[in-house]
Amino acid sequence: MKENIRLGIVGLGNMGRAHRQNIIDGKVTGIDLSAVCDIPKGLPDQRDGETQFTDVGAMISSGEIDAIHICTPHPSHRDIGVQALKAGLHVLMEKPLAVHKSDCQALIDAYEATGRDKIFAAMFNQRTDPHYKILKEKIDSGETGKVRRIHWSVTDWFRTEYYYALGGWRATWKGEGGGVLLNQCPHNLDLFQWLFGMPEQVTGFLNFGRYHQIEVEDDATLYFRYPDGKNATFITSTGEAPGVNRLEVIAERGTLTVEEGVIRWVRNETEAAIFSETAESGFTKPETTEIEIPIDGRGGQHIEILQNFADAIRNGAALISPAIEGIHSVELANAALLSAWSGATINLPMDAEKYADILNDKAESSTFRKKDIQAAATASPEDFAKSNKT
Ligand SMILES: NC(=O)c1ccc[n+]([C@@H]2O[C@H](COP(=O)([O-])OP(=O)(O)OC[C@H]3O[C@@H](n4cnc5c(N)ncnc54)[C@H](O)[C@@H]3O)[C@@H](O)[C@H]2O)c1
């Protein structure tokens, strides 16, 4: 019987506390929560067997943990992650991997320097969602035929002014490094690249503080162009209610629409391109069949990713979301921002250093003051569970 891994969580805010509670409630096996780290007033009530730290470096070098789960605000992900990897810990990163591509690369370099003998995973919990898992199986198996076009409207990330006023780090260039693309959409952008690969060009049409008193983007329309000529749009906002979450995939074998609880597939009996080449009439279309694939639930989400992390360390399980893949969603978000600032289309791979410099300038020169409600610095668990949707 393999020993449990000794995990330390750094950052006991909304997400860190939720992960801690899942472990305390016995929802994950093979993990002992040995240590937690936050600023003094951020620490939870002390539990037996759980050492409390207020300095993450001390927790990393304490010898009390084998693995760390990094649940701090985005700008700290790089330094804490690199430090932990260098110390020989297994690392689970909260999303996004880092604020910008250059920091992601620093994390990946630190991981490569370990000889890849540690587990380096990311909390892309939406990869466990059967809506996307089933869609991926259909695309990867060739069942859908070649994908020709993609539209994803995910505008149900509605957030209030109150949300942005909570927690000083949110929705500033310095504290978060972006808005909806860096906070809510890493999940969707990760799924986008997981399902369809990386485009070669990104154009971003963004509005900054359109719906809220914030300096970063809360409304985004992204256009992706792929090397095979495929075009895609990705639309998101935190200001539209009720919003939609509708992913439309146009493939040779017809159109698949993924919405809450169902994948609807209007399936071409013959692939569109073959039909076009062989038809003997100008206005005919392939015969179609309408298929409804009911989807039950949203999968294991955070618990499944944490369990997978433990299983990868203890039993060599394949990772659901390797952290090195986290660079892609960050690059898509960075490229969209750079495109909006410059008014140009961005070719990928983008210039990561140039982006880091521009973002740094924005952070350092910002004079924007957003509303700040420090009194209610932590959302209630119910509010958080609702807003987290996953
Ligand atoms: N996977 C998901 O579904 C999901 C959902 C929400 C948030 N997140 C991510 O989780 C991370 C944290 O978000 P949150 O909403 O919990 O933020 P939060 O502000 O509620 O909590 C952050 C905590 O980190 C602590 N902290 C900051 N710097 C620290 C340091 N150097 N050392 C120790 N503690 C430090 C703060 O005191 C605070 O308690 C972010 O990366 C966020 O994007 C992921």
PDBQT file of the ligand as one rigid body, heavy atoms in Angstrom, charges set to zero:
ROOT
HETATM    1  N1  LIG A 401     -10.213  26.377 -10.684  1.00  0.00    +0.000 N 
HETATM    2  C1  LIG A 401     -11.204  27.191 -10.390  1.00  0.00    +0.000 C 
HETATM    3  O1  LIG A 401     -12.367  26.892 -10.667  1.00  0.00    +0.000 OA
HETATM    4  C2  LIG A 401     -10.918  28.486  -9.684  1.00  0.00    +0.000 A 
HETATM    5  C3  LIG A 401     -11.957  29.246  -9.142  1.00  0.00    +0.000 A 
HETATM    6  C4  LIG A 401     -11.639  30.424  -8.455  1.00  0.00    +0.000 A 
HETATM    7  C5  LIG A 401     -10.327  30.854  -8.354  1.00  0.00    +0.000 A 
HETATM    8  N2  LIG A 401      -9.329  30.100  -8.948  1.00  0.00    +0.000 N 
HETATM    9  C6  LIG A 401      -7.927  30.535  -8.869  1.00  0.00    +0.000 C 
HETATM   10  O2  LIG A 401      -7.451  30.333  -7.547  1.00  0.00    +0.000 OA
HETATM   11  C7  LIG A 401      -6.475  31.328  -7.262  1.00  0.00    +0.000 C 
HETATM   12  C8  LIG A 401      -6.900  32.087  -6.009  1.00  0.00    +0.000 C 
HETATM   13  O3  LIG A 401      -8.140  32.683  -6.235  1.00  0.00    +0.000 OA
HETATM   14  P1  LIG A 401      -9.149  32.985  -5.017  1.00  0.00    +0.000 P 
HETATM   15  O4  LIG A 401     -10.430  33.379  -5.615  1.00  0.00    +0.000 OA
HETATM   16  O5  LIG A 401      -9.118  31.869  -4.032  1.00  0.00    +0.000 OA
HETATM   17  O6  LIG A 401      -8.426  34.269  -4.385  1.00  0.00    +0.000 OA
HETATM   18  P2  LIG A 401      -8.576  34.854  -2.926  1.00  0.00    +0.000 P 
HETATM   19  O7  LIG A 401      -8.201  36.278  -3.005  1.00  0.00    +0.000 OA
HETATM   20  O8  LIG A 401      -9.904  34.481  -2.345  1.00  0.00    +0.000 OA
HETATM   21  O9  LIG A 401      -7.476  34.047  -2.086  1.00  0.00    +0.000 OA
HETATM   22  C9  LIG A 401      -6.091  34.209  -2.285  1.00  0.00    +0.000 C 
HETATM   23  C10 LIG A 401      -5.397  33.907  -0.963  1.00  0.00    +0.000 C 
HETATM   24  O10 LIG A 401      -3.994  33.866  -1.202  1.00  0.00    +0.000 OA
HETATM   25  C11 LIG A 401      -3.352  34.495  -0.082  1.00  0.00    +0.000 C 
HETATM   26  N3  LIG A 401      -2.011  34.898  -0.517  1.00  0.00    +0.000 N 
HETATM   27  C12 LIG A 401      -1.686  35.824  -1.443  1.00  0.00    +0.000 A 
HETATM   28  N4  LIG A 401      -0.347  35.851  -1.627  1.00  0.00    +0.000 NA
HETATM   29  C13 LIG A 401       0.169  34.927  -0.770  1.00  0.00    +0.000 A 
HETATM   30  C14 LIG A 401       1.490  34.491  -0.494  1.00  0.00    +0.000 A 
HETATM   31  N5  LIG A 401       2.552  35.004  -1.132  1.00  0.00    +0.000 N 
HETATM   32  N6  LIG A 401       1.669  33.534   0.441  1.00  0.00    +0.000 NA
HETATM   33  C15 LIG A 401       0.603  32.987   1.091  1.00  0.00    +0.000 A 
HETATM   34  N7  LIG A 401      -0.672  33.357   0.851  1.00  0.00    +0.000 NA
HETATM   35  C16 LIG A 401      -0.885  34.318  -0.075  1.00  0.00    +0.000 A 
HETATM   36  C17 LIG A 401      -4.279  35.637   0.278  1.00  0.00    +0.000 C 
HETATM   37  O11 LIG A 401      -4.048  36.123   1.592  1.00  0.00    +0.000 OA
HETATM   38  C18 LIG A 401      -5.640  34.978   0.113  1.00  0.00    +0.000 C 
HETATM   39  O12 LIG A 401      -6.086  34.342   1.296  1.00  0.00    +0.000 OA
HETATM   40  C19 LIG A 401      -6.371  32.198  -8.520  1.00  0.00    +0.000 C 
HETATM   41  O13 LIG A 401      -5.354  31.707  -9.334  1.00  0.00    +0.000 OA
HETATM   42  C20 LIG A 401      -7.718  31.981  -9.172  1.00  0.00    +0.000 C 
HETATM   43  O14 LIG A 401      -7.719  32.237 -10.565  1.00  0.00    +0.000 OA
HETATM   44  C21 LIG A 401      -9.619  28.936  -9.571  1.00  0.00    +0.000 A 
ENDROOT
TORSDOF 0
